[in-house]
Amino acid sequence: MEKMLVKSGKELKEKGKAYARWYQEEETYLEEHPGQAPLLRFHSMEELDWLSLAFSTRLGGVSTGYLSSMNLGWDRGEARENVCENYKRICNTLGVDYRKLVLSDQVHGVQVVYANEGMCAGEDIEKKLKGVDGLVTDRPGLVLATSYADCVPLFLADPQKHIVASSHSGWKGTVRKIGQVTVEKMEEMGSKARDIIAVIGPSICQDCYEVSEDVAEEFRKNFPREAWKDIIEKGRAGREGEQKYQLDLWAANWYLLREAGLLPENIHLSGVCTCCNQHLLYSHRATDGKRGNLNGFLSIR
């Protein structure tokens, strides 16, 4: 885990982050498997022995070049057989059936669907879903597999009803509140927001995420004024004096989950930045798009 955690509780408090008091530096750890793919795990979910949650790294696969080596993206210019082999390898490490993966073409939207057996990837590892950025299920054995390379992974679990959800929240999904949409979907299935435990997974940190004025304005429009200081920080002046901003997607998603009714002590921050940790993780921003895809894998045992 050396160099993995790019934020500390002290740094967050010094920046006046509202969620700083709930941040645990040791939330995320690297689980190594000799001869197999390593995984990132989260302490907050380990207490739930009825589920499995892991996040991939860029290590342990068969991809080469800038995709080296555990690329899990179908649209990165990689031979299909390599991506399939990578999925099989990481599923072997996880101890899950790769044929039970539930995969989707994500579009930075807010569609969240209930995953069932008819959506499983099957022997050929096919994406059955289109335009879906969030998955919810109560079906044991299904593996919700969502893709990332700077965008925020949201992993949610209800210990009372044994319902799990995995959502992809980039800036567009965050400003459109996919986290709240996901909680609402779980509530439709019988969950109560106060029972849900969430992990805001590995993704780009505020220091690494520079955005333009128009993106910052979208967040001002969609978040309360009291949240702005946590989410948007004035940055450098760009070309011709254009003002840039540093955007904190971790803080934005924390606020959204709080607004959805989750208890603050049940919202856990991974504290791992994809851009700061290029040796271990893929980052779209750090490589100007020359990268593979990471995946989160969430399932009910």
GUPAKOL-983534 format. One record per residue (C-alpha): residue number from 1; residue in one letter; chain; y, x, z. Coordinates in steps of 0.02 Angstrom, whole numbers, plus 32768, in hexadecimal, padded with zeros to 4 digits. Example, Ala and Ser with C-alpha at 12.3 -4.5 7.8 and 13.67 -1.06 7.14 Angstrom:
BEGIN
<site 1, 'a', 'A', <7F1F, 8267, 8186>>
<site 2, 's', 'A', <7FCB, 82AC, 8165>>
***
This chain:
BEGIN
<site 1, 'm', 'A', <8000, 8000, 8000>>
<site 2, 'e', 'A', <8074, 8097, 7FFE>>
<site 3, 'k', 'A', <8115, 806E, 7F9F>>
<site 4, 'm', 'A', <80DB, 7FBB, 7F87>>
<site 5, 'l', 'A', <8154, 7F61, 7FF9>>
<site 6, 'v', 'A', <8202, 7F6E, 7FAF>>
<site 7, 'k', 'A', <825A, 7F05, 8030>>
<site 8, 's', 'A', <825C, 7F12, 80ED>>
<site 9, 'g', 'A', <828A, 7E93, 8170>>
<site 10, 'k', 'A', <831E, 7F01, 81A0>>
<site 11, 'e', 'A', <8360, 7F08, 80EE>>
<site 12, 'l', 'A', <8352, 7E4C, 80DB>>
<site 13, 'k', 'A', <83AC, 7E2C, 817E>>
<site 14, 'e', 'A', <8436, 7EA5, 814D>>
<site 15, 'k', 'A', <844D, 7E41, 80AD>>
<site 16, 'g', 'A', <8457, 7DA1, 8115>>
<site 17, 'k', 'A', <83BC, 7D52, 80C7>>
<site 18, 'a', 'A', <8393, 7CAB, 8116>>
<site 19, 'y', 'A', <82D8, 7CCB, 8105>>
<site 20, 'a', 'A', <82DE, 7D7A, 8152>>
<site 21, 'r', 'A', <829D, 7D44, 81FD>>
<site 22, 'w', 'A', <81FE, 7D00, 81AC>>
<site 23, 'y', 'A', <81DA, 7D99, 8140>>
<site 24, 'q', 'A', <8141, 7E00, 816E>>
<site 25, 'e', 'A', <813C, 7EB0, 8127>>
<site 26, 'e', 'A', <807F, 7EB9, 812B>>
<site 27, 'e', 'A', <8060, 7E12, 80D3>>
<site 28, 't', 'A', <8019, 7E64, 8036>>
<site 29, 'y', 'A', <7F96, 7EEC, 802C>>
<site 30, 'l', 'A', <7F32, 7F45, 7FA5>>
<site 31, 'e', 'A', <7E77, 7F25, 7FAD>>
<site 32, 'e', 'A', <7E1B, 7FAF, 7F51>>
<site 33, 'h', 'A', <7D6C, 7F9D, 7F08>>
<site 34, 'p', 'A', <7D1A, 8040, 7ECE>>
<site 35, 'g', 'A', <7CEC, 8032, 7E17>>
<site 36, 'q', 'A', <7D3E, 7F86, 7E0A>>
<site 37, 'a', 'A', <7DEA, 7F3A, 7DF8>>
<site 38, 'p', 'A', <7E5C, 7F46, 7E91>>
<site 39, 'l', 'A', <7EAF, 7EA8, 7ED2>>
<site 40, 'l', 'A', <7F4A, 7E78, 7F33>>
<site 41, 'r', 'A', <7F24, 7E07, 7FC6>>
<site 42, 'f', 'A', <7F92, 7DA4, 803F>>
<site 43, 'h', 'A', <7F74, 7D9F, 80FA>>
<site 44, 's', 'A', <7FBD, 7CF0, 810F>>
<site 45, 'm', 'A', <7F34, 7CA5, 80A2>>
<site 46, 'e', 'A', <7EA4, 7D09, 80EA>>
<site 47, 'e', 'A', <7E9B, 7C98, 8181>>
<site 48, 'l', 'A', <7E69, 7C0C, 810B>>
<site 49, 'd', 'A', <7DB2, 7C37, 80F3>>
<site 50, 'w', 'A', <7D97, 7BA4, 807D>>
<site 51, 'l', 'A', <7E00, 7BF0, 7FF2>>
<site 52, 's', 'A', <7E13, 7C91, 7F90>>
<site 53, 'l', 'A', <7EBB, 7CD7, 7F57>>
<site 54, 'a', 'A', <7ED7, 7D7D, 7EFE>>
<site 55, 'f', 'A', <7F55, 7DCA, 7E86>>
<site 56, 's', 'A', <7F26, 7E46, 7DFF>>
<site 57, 't', 'A', <7F6F, 7EF3, 7DE3>>
<site 58, 'r', 'A', <7F7A, 7F54, 7D40>>
<site 59, 'l', 'A', <7EE1, 7FBB, 7D72>>
<site 60, 'g', 'A', <7E27, 7FAA, 7D53>>
<site 61, 'g', 'A', <7E1F, 7F64, 7CA3>>
<site 62, 'v', 'A', <7DFB, 7F9D, 7BF1>>
<site 63, 's', 'A', <7EA9, 7F8D, 7BA3>>
<site 64, 't', 'A', <7EFF, 8029, 7B60>>
<site 65, 'g', 'A', <7FAE, 806A, 7B3D>>
<site 66, 'y', 'A', <803D, 800C, 7B91>>
<site 67, 'l', 'A', <7FC2, 7F80, 7BB6>>
<site 68, 's', 'A', <7F57, 7FF3, 7C1F>>
<site 69, 's', 'A', <7EEA, 7FB7, 7C65>>
<site 70, 'm', 'A', <7ED0, 7F09, 7CB1>>
<site 71, 'n', 'A', <7F36, 7EA2, 7C35>>
<site 72, 'l', 'A', <7F10, 7DE9, 7C4C>>
<site 73, 'g', 'A', <7F88, 7DA9, 7BC7>>
<site 74, 'w', 'A', <7F49, 7D60, 7B23>>
<site 75, 'd', 'A', <7FED, 7D77, 7AC7>>
<site 76, 'r', 'A', <8014, 7E2E, 7AEA>>
<site 77, 'g', 'A', <7FCB, 7E76, 7A49>>
<site 78, 'e', 'A', <7F21, 7E99, 7A96>>
<site 79, 'a', 'A', <7E76, 7E7C, 7A49>>
<site 80, 'r', 'A', <7E2D, 7DDB, 7A8D>>
<site 81, 'e', 'A', <7D8B, 7E2E, 7AC2>>
<site 82, 'n', 'A', <7DEC, 7EA6, 7B32>>
<site 83, 'v', 'A', <7E46, 7E19, 7B8B>>
<site 84, 'c', 'A', <7DA2, 7DBB, 7BA3>>
<site 85, 'e', 'A', <7D51, 7E58, 7BE9>>
<site 86, 'n', 'A', <7DE2, 7E6E, 7C62>>
<site 87, 'y', 'A', <7DCF, 7DBB, 7CA0>>
<site 88, 'k', 'A', <7D15, 7DD5, 7CB8>>
<site 89, 'r', 'A', <7D32, 7E76, 7D18>>
<site 90, 'i', 'A', <7DB1, 7E2F, 7D90>>
<site 91, 'c', 'A', <7D4C, 7D91, 7DAB>>
<site 92, 'n', 'A', <7CB8, 7DFF, 7DD5>>
<site 93, 't', 'A', <7D21, 7E56, 7E5A>>
<site 94, 'l', 'A', <7D5B, 7DAE, 7E9D>>
<site 95, 'g', 'A', <7CAA, 7D69, 7E9E>>
<site 96, 'v', 'A', <7CD9, 7CD1, 7E37>>
<site 97, 'd', 'A', <7C95, 7C89, 7D94>>
<site 98, 'y', 'A', <7D06, 7CB8, 7D02>>
<site 99, 'r', 'A', <7CCC, 7C1A, 7CA8>>
<site 100, 'k', 'A', <7D23, 7BB5, 7D32>>
<site 101, 'l', 'A', <7DCF, 7C00, 7D0F>>
<site 102, 'v', 'A', <7E58, 7B81, 7CED>>
<site 103, 'l', 'A', <7ED8, 7BD0, 7C78>>
<site 104, 's', 'A', <7F77, 7B8F, 7C27>>
<site 105, 'd', 'A', <7FFC, 7BC0, 7BAA>>
<site 106, 'q', 'A', <8093, 7BC8, 7C1E>>
<site 107, 'v', 'A', <813E, 7B9C, 7BD7>>
<site 108, 'h', 'A', <81B7, 7BB2, 7C6B>>
<site 109, 'g', 'A', <81B2, 7AF6, 7C84>>
<site 110, 'v', 'A', <818B, 7A87, 7D19>>
<site 111, 'q', 'A', <80EE, 7A2C, 7CE3>>
<site 112, 'v', 'A', <806D, 7A30, 7D6F>>
<site 113, 'v', 'A', <7FC0, 79E6, 7D50>>
<site 114, 'y', 'A', <7F23, 79C0, 7DB1>>
<site 115, 'a', 'A', <7E99, 7A39, 7D7D>>
<site 116, 'n', 'A', <7DE8, 79F9, 7D66>>
<site 117, 'e', 'A', <7D45, 7A3A, 7D1D>>
<site 118, 'g', 'A', <7D73, 7A02, 7C6D>>
<site 119, 'm', 'A', <7DFF, 7A83, 7C6B>>
<site 120, 'c', 'A', <7D90, 7B1A, 7C91>>
<site 121, 'a', 'A', <7D96, 7BAD, 7C18>>
<site 122, 'g', 'A', <7CDB, 7BB0, 7BF8>>
<site 123, 'e', 'A', <7C71, 7C3B, 7BB0>>
<site 124, 'd', 'A', <7CF4, 7C6A, 7B2D>>
<site 125, 'i', 'A', <7D82, 7C6E, 7BAE>>
<site 126, 'e', 'A', <7DF4, 7BF4, 7B55>>
<site 127, 'k', 'A', <7E9C, 7BB2, 7B8B>>
<site 128, 'k', 'A', <7E85, 7AF6, 7B91>>
<site 129, 'l', 'A', <7F35, 7ACB, 7BCC>>
<site 130, 'k', 'A', <7FD9, 7AD7, 7B6D>>
<site 131, 'g', 'A', <8089, 7AD5, 7BB4>>
<site 132, 'v', 'A', <8050, 7AD2, 7C6A>>
<site 133, 'd', 'A', <809F, 7B41, 7CEF>>
<site 134, 'g', 'A', <804E, 7AFA, 7D8B>>
<site 135, 'l', 'A', <7F9B, 7AD1, 7DBD>>
<site 136, 'v', 'A', <7F5B, 7A6C, 7E51>>
<site 137, 't', 'A', <7EA8, 7A49, 7E82>>
<site 138, 'd', 'A', <7E32, 7A13, 7F0C>>
<site 139, 'r', 'A', <7D97, 7A41, 7EA7>>
<site 140, 'p', 'A', <7D2E, 7ACE, 7EF2>>
<site 141, 'g', 'A', <7CFE, 7B59, 7E7A>>
<site 142, 'l', 'A', <7D8F, 7B45, 7E00>>
<site 143, 'v', 'A', <7DFC, 7BE0, 7DF2>>
<site 144, 'l', 'A', <7EB5, 7BBF, 7DD4>>
<site 145, 'a', 'A', <7EF1, 7C54, 7D6D>>
<site 146, 't', 'A', <7FAC, 7C62, 7D4D>>
<site 147, 's', 'A', <8005, 7CF3, 7CF5>>
<site 148, 'y', 'A', <809B, 7D5E, 7D27>>
<site 149, 'a', 'A', <80FD, 7DFD, 7D02>>
<site 150, 'd', 'A', <819D, 7DE9, 7D6C>>
<site 151, 'c', 'A', <819F, 7D2A, 7D7F>>
<site 152, 'v', 'A', <8178, 7CE4, 7E2A>>
<site 153, 'p', 'A', <80C6, 7CAC, 7E54>>
<site 154, 'l', 'A', <80C2, 7C1B, 7ECE>>
<site 155, 'f', 'A', <801C, 7C04, 7F28>>
<site 156, 'l', 'A', <8008, 7B6C, 7F99>>
<site 157, 'a', 'A', <7F7B, 7B2D, 8005>>
<site 158, 'd', 'A', <7F62, 7A96, 8075>>
<site 159, 'p', 'A', <7EE6, 7AC1, 8101>>
<site 160, 'q', 'A', <7ED5, 7A0A, 8132>>
<site 161, 'k', 'A', <7EA6, 79BF, 808A>>
<site 162, 'h', 'A', <7E62, 7A5E, 8038>>
<site 163, 'i', 'A', <7ED8, 7A50, 7FA3>>
<site 164, 'v', 'A', <7F1C, 7AEB, 7F4B>>
<site 165, 'a', 'A', <7FA2, 7B0A, 7EC8>>
<site 166, 's', 'A', <7FE1, 7B9A, 7E5F>>
<site 167, 's', 'A', <8087, 7B96, 7E00>>
<site 168, 'h', 'A', <80EA, 7C09, 7D8D>>
<site 169, 's', 'A', <81A2, 7C0E, 7DBE>>
<site 170, 'g', 'A', <8214, 7C7B, 7D52>>
<site 171, 'w', 'A', <82CF, 7C5E, 7D5A>>
<site 172, 'k', 'A', <82C2, 7BC3, 7CEB>>
<site 173, 'g', 'A', <8234, 7B7A, 7D50>>
<site 174, 't', 'A', <828C, 7BA4, 7DF2>>
<site 175, 'v', 'A', <8331, 7B55, 7DC2>>
<site 176, 'r', 'A', <82CF, 7AB9, 7D8D>>
<site 177, 'k', 'A', <8275, 7ABD, 7E35>>
<site 178, 'i', 'A', <81BF, 7ACF, 7E03>>
<site 179, 'g', 'A', <8196, 7AFB, 7EB8>>
<site 180, 'q', 'A', <81CE, 7A4E, 7EEF>>
<site 181, 'v', 'A', <8172, 79FC, 7E5E>>
<site 182, 't', 'A', <80D3, 7A56, 7E94>>
<site 183, 'v', 'A', <80E5, 7A1B, 7F49>>
<site 184, 'e', 'A', <8102, 7969, 7F0B>>
<site 185, 'k', 'A', <8061, 7973, 7EA4>>
<site 186, 'm', 'A', <8002, 79AA, 7F3F>>
<site 187, 'e', 'A', <804F, 791B, 7FA2>>
<site 188, 'e', 'A', <8013, 78A0, 7F1D>>
<site 189, 'm', 'A', <7F64, 78DF, 7F45>>
<site 190, 'g', 'A', <7F7B, 78C1, 7FFF>>
<site 191, 's', 'A', <7FCA, 7961, 8040>>
<site 192, 'k', 'A', <805A, 7963, 80BB>>
<site 193, 'a', 'A', <80DF, 79E6, 809A>>
<site 194, 'r', 'A', <80E3, 7A1F, 814F>>
<site 195, 'd', 'A', <802C, 7A51, 8142>>
<site 196, 'i', 'A', <803D, 7ABA, 80A5>>
<site 197, 'i', 'A', <8038, 7B78, 80AD>>
<site 198, 'a', 'A', <808E, 7BD8, 8020>>
<site 199, 'v', 'A', <8097, 7C8A, 7FDF>>
<site 200, 'i', 'A', <8127, 7CC3, 7F71>>
<site 201, 'g', 'A', <80C7, 7D47, 7F12>>
<site 202, 'p', 'A', <80EA, 7DEF, 7EBF>>
<site 203, 's', 'A', <8180, 7DE0, 7E4A>>
<site 204, 'i', 'A', <8226, 7E30, 7E20>>
<site 205, 'c', 'A', <829A, 7E50, 7EB4>>
<site 206, 'q', 'A', <8355, 7E2E, 7EB9>>
<site 207, 'd', 'A', <8385, 7EE5, 7EA8>>
<site 208, 'c', 'A', <8327, 7EEF, 7E03>>
<site 209, 'y', 'A', <8355, 7E46, 7DBA>>
<site 210, 'e', 'A', <83FD, 7E48, 7D62>>
<site 211, 'v', 'A', <8433, 7DA7, 7D0C>>
<site 212, 's', 'A', <84CA, 7D69, 7CAC>>
<site 213, 'e', 'A', <8550, 7CEE, 7CE2>>
<site 214, 'd', 'A', <84FC, 7C5A, 7C8D>>
<site 215, 'v', 'A', <845B, 7C73, 7CF0>>
<site 216, 'a', 'A', <84BC, 7C86, 7D93>>
<site 217, 'e', 'A', <851A, 7BE5, 7D6B>>
<site 218, 'e', 'A', <8476, 7B86, 7D56>>
<site 219, 'f', 'A', <8447, 7BB5, 7E07>>
<site 220, 'r', 'A', <84F1, 7B83, 7E4A>>
<site 221, 'k', 'A', <84DB, 7AD9, 7DF9>>
<site 222, 'n', 'A', <842E, 7ABD, 7E41>>
<site 223, 'f', 'A', <8436, 7B09, 7EEF>>
<site 224, 'p', 'A', <84A6, 7ADD, 7F83>>
<site 225, 'r', 'A', <853F, 7B4B, 7F9E>>
<site 226, 'e', 'A', <84FA, 7B8D, 8043>>
<site 227, 'a', 'A', <8466, 7BD9, 7FE4>>
<site 228, 'w', 'A', <84CF, 7C37, 7F64>>
<site 229, 'k', 'A', <84EB, 7CD0, 7FD1>>
<site 230, 'd', 'A', <842F, 7CE8, 7FE1>>
<site 231, 'i', 'A', <8406, 7CC7, 7F2B>>
<site 232, 'i', 'A', <8495, 7D0F, 7EC4>>
<site 233, 'e', 'A', <84ED, 7DB5, 7EE1>>
<site 234, 'k', 'A', <857A, 7DF6, 7E75>>
<site 235, 'g', 'A', <8543, 7E92, 7E17>>
<site 236, 'r', 'A', <858F, 7F09, 7D9A>>
<site 237, 'a', 'A', <8606, 7EE3, 7D0D>>
<site 238, 'g', 'A', <85AC, 7EE3, 7C66>>
<site 239, 'r', 'A', <85ED, 7EFE, 7BB7>>
<site 240, 'e', 'A', <869F, 7EC8, 7B9B>>
<site 241, 'g', 'A', <86AF, 7EA0, 7C53>>
<site 242, 'e', 'A', <8626, 7E1B, 7C57>>
<site 243, 'q', 'A', <85F6, 7DFB, 7D0C>>
<site 244, 'k', 'A', <853F, 7E18, 7D38>>
<site 245, 'y', 'A', <84E1, 7DD5, 7DCF>>
<site 246, 'q', 'A', <8446, 7E03, 7E33>>
<site 247, 'l', 'A', <83D4, 7D6D, 7E45>>
<site 248, 'd', 'A', <835C, 7D55, 7ED6>>
<site 249, 'l', 'A', <82CC, 7CE8, 7E9C>>
<site 250, 'w', 'A', <8272, 7D04, 7F41>>
<site 251, 'a', 'A', <8301, 7CB4, 7FA1>>
<site 252, 'a', 'A', <8315, 7C27, 7F22>>
<site 253, 'n', 'A', <825D, 7BF8, 7F2F>>
<site 254, 'w', 'A', <8263, 7C03, 7FED>>
<site 255, 'y', 'A', <82F1, 7B85, 7FED>>
<site 256, 'l', 'A', <8294, 7B13, 7F75>>
<site 257, 'l', 'A', <81F7, 7B12, 7FE0>>
<site 258, 'r', 'A', <825E, 7AF0, 807C>>
<site 259, 'e', 'A', <82B4, 7A5F, 8023>>
<site 260, 'a', 'A', <8208, 7A1E, 7FF1>>
<site 261, 'g', 'A', <81DB, 7A12, 80AA>>
<site 262, 'l', 'A', <8178, 7AB0, 80CD>>
<site 263, 'l', 'A', <8190, 7AFD, 8178>>
<site 264, 'p', 'A', <81E8, 7BA7, 8171>>
<site 265, 'e', 'A', <815B, 7BFB, 81D0>>
<site 266, 'n', 'A', <80E3, 7BC0, 8148>>
<site 267, 'i', 'A', <8142, 7C13, 80B9>>
<site 268, 'h', 'A', <810A, 7CC8, 80A2>>
<site 269, 'l', 'A', <815E, 7D4B, 8035>>
<site 270, 's', 'A', <80F3, 7DD1, 7FE3>>
<site 271, 'g', 'A', <8184, 7E4D, 7FE4>>
<site 272, 'v', 'A', <813C, 7EA3, 7F4A>>
<site 273, 'c', 'A', <81AA, 7EC0, 7EB2>>
<site 274, 't', 'A', <8155, 7ECE, 7E08>>
<site 275, 'c', 'A', <81E6, 7F33, 7DC0>>
<site 276, 'c', 'A', <81EA, 7FB1, 7E4F>>
<site 277, 'n', 'A', <812E, 7FCC, 7E45>>
<site 278, 'q', 'A', <810C, 7FF2, 7D8E>>
<site 279, 'h', 'A', <807F, 806A, 7DBB>>
<site 280, 'l', 'A', <801E, 7FD6, 7E00>>
<site 281, 'l', 'A', <8065, 7F39, 7DB0>>
<site 282, 'y', 'A', <80A8, 7EFE, 7D08>>
<site 283, 's', 'A', <8162, 7ED9, 7CF9>>
<site 284, 'h', 'A', <81B7, 7E88, 7C64>>
<site 285, 'r', 'A', <8264, 7EC3, 7C9B>>
<site 286, 'a', 'A', <8231, 7F77, 7CBD>>
<site 287, 't', 'A', <81DA, 7F8E, 7C15>>
<site 288, 'd', 'A', <8247, 7F23, 7BA3>>
<site 289, 'g', 'A', <81B2, 7EB2, 7B83>>
<site 290, 'k', 'A', <8132, 7F39, 7B5D>>
<site 291, 'r', 'A', <80B5, 7F06, 7BE2>>
<site 292, 'g', 'A', <8019, 7EA6, 7C0B>>
<site 293, 'n', 'A', <8005, 7E0C, 7C79>>
<site 294, 'l', 'A', <7FD6, 7E00, 7D2F>>
<site 295, 'n', 'A', <7F7A, 7D68, 7D73>>
<site 296, 'g', 'A', <7F6A, 7D0B, 7E16>>
<site 297, 'f', 'A', <7EBD, 7CC5, 7E3C>>
<site 298, 'l', 'A', <7EB1, 7C35, 7EB7>>
<site 299, 's', 'A', <7E14, 7BD1, 7EDA>>
<site 300, 'i', 'A', <7DBB, 7B66, 7F5B>>
<site 301, 'r', 'A', <7D18, 7BB7, 7F8D>>
***
